[in-house]
Every structure is written in C-alpha cells, then in structure tokens.
Amino acid sequence: MEIELVSTITCPDCGHTKEEEMPTTACQFFYQCENCSQLLKPKEGDCCVYCSYGTVACPPIQEGTNCC
C-alpha cells in the first residue's frame, strides 16, 4: 500500500479548502486557515489536524501505527 502524502484540509468555520503536503516525521497539531485565520486543532480522539479536517489521514495512521 502506497502512503498518500497530500491531503485537502477544510476549515470548519469558513469552508475554505487547501491542498497540503503532510509531514512524515512529525504530527501537525495546529493549522491556521489562510482565509479566516482560524487556528485549527485536532478533534478529541484524533491525533492531528489531517485526521480531523483532511481528506486523507496522516501517514502513521495510513500505515496502521500510532501517530506520534
């Protein structure tokens, strides 16, 4: 299985979307929407903003391992 490194994040406040490349060596706990400046944090139970707001889960979750 090939790991996808690109995910589209959708801001829950304004609906703005942006395609981003996910880091492979660290979790991304915060993400600032470039449209409304809202600081996104992972939802309870999720390890990072990609797992909460992205179209693709972060690389460790895709591999079936724990994130960070």
N, C-alpha and C positions, 0 to 999 in steps of 0.2 A: 504494500500500500504506500503510495506516494503522499507525503505530507504537503498540504497546501499552506503557503506562506502569506497569501493575500486574503484579506477579509474586508468586507464593507461594513463600516460602523454607522449605525443610525442613531442620531441623537433623540432620546425620548421626549425632550422638551419641544424642539422645533421641527423635528423630522428630517433635518439635514443629513445627507449621506456622504461618506467619503471612503474611497478605497485606500487601505493602508497595508503596508507590509508588516507582518508581525515579527517581533524579536524572537530569536530561537534560544537565547542564552538567559533570558530573564522574563518574568511576568510583567505585564503593564497594568498597574493598579489604578492609574489615573489617565484620563484623556480629556483634553479641552476641545469642545466643539468650536470649529473656526467660524461658524455662523453666528451663534448666540453667546459664545464664551462660557457656556455651562460646563462645569468640571464634572465629568462622569466618573463614578466609582463602581466597582463590581456589585451586582445584586447579592443579597445574602445567599450563601451557598455556592456562589461562583468564585472562581479563582482570579479572574482578571476581566478587564473591560471587553475583551474579544469574546469571551464566553457569555457575557451578559448582553452585549449590544451588537456583536458582529454576526456576519453570515456564516462564518467558519470558526469553530473552536480553536483555541491556541494549540501550537504544536505538541506540547506534552499530553494534552487531553486526546488529541488525534492519535497519538502513539499508544494510548491506554495506560499512561503513567500519571502519577500525581504531578500537578503543576506546582512548581516552586516548593 
